[in-house]
Amino acid sequence: MKAWLAHPDGPALLGEVPPGVTVEVVTDPQAPPSDPAGVTFWTPPYLVSSPEWTAFAGTLPDVRVVQLLTAGADAWLGRIPPTALLCDAQGVHDAPTADWAVTATLAWLRRFDHFARAQGRGEWAHSAHTPTDELTGKRVLVVGAGAIGTKIGARLAPFEVSLTYVARHARPGVHAVAALPALLPAHDVVILVVPLTTATRGLVDDAFLAAMPDGALLVNAARGPVVDTDALVRALSGGRIGAALDVTDPEPLPAGHPLWTLPGVLLTPHVAGAVGGMMRRAYDLVGAQLRRHAAGAPLANVVHGDY
């Protein structure tokens, strides 16, 4: 039995390798390290879903597990052999993504992007952008009440905000998505942390954005296509609302796209989960999954349908 990993540091981070399992690294789909026969466990590169890599899965005749390093599996749905299980990296990116969401919210409200640009010009811009807004007392709506959403809430609680959660289905303390039209007008900050599925694609459309109050902030830590980009551009062009975005559609955002220069937009290049401890946490999961696979035990994080 062979396991192919995506990163040269991966083997050292796996922990104990089960007896009879050979671990190899493949960084180029055109140059596999050995015969693909016998590879039953494969970890693709982080945040890489190019056609050459998704097609690579089809060259592994014996693959039974495709273990992703991303929390979202949308880029791989329907693109692996039917004999293989697709597993995501749920849990690996929870804390850093929550950190990013809170940081982006604070940075936008306190206008750190403006001050950073002034610093680059050597300008002491005290009067231009002060006083800034503040997080204290804000009404925050978190769309996605899973592990990341609840971590965001825990980080926001000390700022004396009011928190509302929305998920696919209502449960105690959480509203259903159907309640969004009524909830949006009553919230100053809307944070998106939902997976990209057929139900969430285009969730943030003209009607969603129009329901947000003047001066509100949309924070997207989910996936770019959760937001209708054309609708977002229209909403931002008037300066009525703002946005802090770690993800966009398209991605990478091409040169000349309006989102680069529209007022009230703070952009980061899909880095919410890209922190120093990511690979260690990711390969802790990969190692645990490899040991389960070798032992014939049930795997964690198996993707069913869109999730």
N, C-alpha and C positions, 0 to 999 in steps of 0.2 A: 504494500500500500504506500502511495506517495502523496505528500501534501506540498502544494506549490504556494509560496507566499509572494507578496508583491514588493517587499522592501528588504534591502540587505540587512537591516537591523532586526528584522522579524524573528529569525531563528533564536537569537540570544534572548528575546523577550518572551518566548513562548512558555517558559517553565519546562516541566518534565514532558519529554516526548514519549509517547507510548511505544512499547517494544514492537518491532516490525514495521515502523513507520519511517520512511525516508523523507526528510524535509529539504526542499530546494527552493531557490529564489528565481523568479522569472520577472524581469524588468522590461523585456522587449518581446511583444507577441510574435515577432518574426524570428526570434532566436531563443526558443525554449531550451532549458538546461539539459533535457534528456528526452527520451521517448515519452509522449503524452500518455501512452498506455499505462494503466495502473494508477493514474492520478485520480483519486476519489474526492479530494478536498482541495478547494482552490479559493484563495483570497485575492480579489482584484485590487488594483491600486486605489488609494483614497481619492475620492472626487474625480475619478476618471471614468467616463462612460462613453468614450469615443467608439465609433463603429468598429474599429480594429480590435478593441478590447471586448466589446460585447460579442463580436463574431468569434473571438478566441474561445469563448466558452463552448462553442459548438465543435471545436477541434479536440476536446477532451472526451474520448469515448466512454470513459468509466466514471466520470465525475458524478458524485452523489450529493455534494454539499458545495454551495457557493456562498462563502461567508463575507459579507460586505463590511467595510470599515466606516460606512456612513449610517446615520440613523434613518435616513430616507432611502427607500428601495425603488422609487418610481422610475429611475433611469434603467432599471434592469428587469422590470416586469415584462414577462412574455419573451425575454431574450436569453433565457438559459434553457438547456435541454430539459424535456419534461420528466426525465428520470432523476433530476437533481432538486434538492430543497434549497430555497433561497432564504438566507438568514441576514437580518440587519444588525446594526451595532447599537441597538437601543441601550441606553444607559451610559455609553461611552462619552457622549457629548452633552449630557444634561447640564452639568455645572458650568462649563465654559459658555454654553449658549445662553444660559440664564444670566451669567455675568455680562455677556455682550448686550443683551436686551436692556438690562438696567443701565449699563454704561452709555449706550446709545441714547437712551431716553434722557439721562442727565446731561449728556454732551449737547443734545439738541436744545433742551430747555435752557441751559446755561450758556449756549452759543459758543462752545469751545471751538467749533470749526471757524467761526469768524475771527476769534482771537488768535487761532493758529495761523490763519492767513495774514493777519496783521503782524504777527511776530516775524513771519518770513519777509515782510516789507520793512522790518525795523520800526514799526509804528506802535506807539503806546495808545491803543484805541479805547481809552477809558470812556469817553463820552459817546462814542458811536453806537455802542451796543449795550449800554447799561442804563437803567437796571435790566437784568435779564428776568426770564420767567423762573419758576421754582417748581420742584417736585412735591414739596410738602402740600398736602391738602388736595392733590389731584385725584380725579376719579379715573381709575384705570380698569380697562376691560381686557382680559386675557382670553384670546380665542384659541383654545386648546388647553384642556385641563388635565393633561397627562403629567409625566414626571418633570418635563422641562417647565411646563406652565406653573406647577406648584412650587418649583424652586424659584421661579421668577417672583411669585407671590411672597415667598418667605424672605427674599432679598428686599422686596419693596416695602414690606410691613413696617420696618423702623422709620420710614419716611412719612408716616402718618397719612398714607393714602387710603382711599376706599377702593376695595378690590371686588371685581365681579368676574366670574368665570363662565365661559361658554364651551360646550363640547357637543359631539354628535347627538347625544341623548341627555335629557335632563336627569339629574340625581340630586340628592340633598346638597345644597350649596353650589350647584352648577346648573346653569340654564341650557336649554337646547338651542341649536343653531337657529331654529325658527324664531327665537325671541330677539334676534339681532336687530331687526328694524325698530323695535321699541327701545332697545338698550343703547344703541349707538348715540342718539342725541343727548344722552345723559352722561357721556364719558369724554374726558379730555385727552386720554391716551388710549390707543387701541394697539395691543401687541399680538402679532400673529405667530403661533407656534404649532400649526397644524401640519400633518403630512400632506403631500400632494396626492390627491386621489381624484377619481372622476367626480366626486361630490364637492371637493374643495377647489378644483381648477376654476379660476375665474370667480371665486367667491366674492372677492372685493371688486365690485363693478361700479358703474355710475351711481346706482341707487344706494349702495353701501356707502360710498364716499360722500354723497349728497346728504346722507343722514347724520354724518359726523358734524359736530358743532363748529362754528368759526373758531380758528386758532387751535384746533385739535391736531394731534400728532398720530400718524400711522407708523408703527414699527414692524418691519417684516423680518423675522428671524426664521421663517418657514422655508418656502420655495418660491422662486420668482413667479411662476404661473398661477400661484394662488391669487395674485393680483392681476387684473386686466391692465396692462401697461398703458394702453391708449387712454383708458378712463382715468388712470392716475395722473398722466401728463395733463389731461384736461383740468383735473381738480387742482393740481399744483400751479398751473399757469396763472390762475387768478390770485394766487397767494392766500387763499382762504384757509387752507390746511397745510401742514408740513409732513415730511416723511423722513424716517431713518431706515435705510435699507442695507441689509447685508447680502441680499439676493435680488436678482432682477430677471426679467424676461424680455429680450434674450440675455444670455450670460455666456461668456463675458459681455459686458455692455460695450457696444461698438463705439468707436470714436465718432463724435458729432451727434450722438443721441441726446435728445432734449434733457434727459435726467441728469446729465453731467452739469448742466448750467442753470436749471430751473431754480428759482428762489426757494428757500426752505427745505432743501434736500441735503441730507447727510448720507454719504455713501461709504461703505467698506466692501472689499472684494471677496465676499463669501469666506470670511475668516472667523466666524463666531466660534467654531469648534477647533480652530487651528491654534492650539496652545502647546507649550512645551511637554506637558504630560500626556498628550493625546495618544502617541504611539504606544507608550507603556500601557495605558488603559485598553487601547484597542487590541493589542496582542495578548494582554491578559485574557480578554474575551476569546480571541482566536485560539489560544492554547486550551482554554476550558472546553471550547467547542470541538477541537480536534480530539481531545481525550474522550469526550462523549461519543463522538463519531466512531473512534477506534473500538470503544467498548460496546457499541451497538445500543447506547442509551439515547433517550429522547434529547433532541437539541433544543436550546433556548432560542428565542427571537425568530422563530420560523414565520415567514411572511405568508399570510393567507389572504388571497384576493389582493386588495390594494394595500393592506397593512402587514 
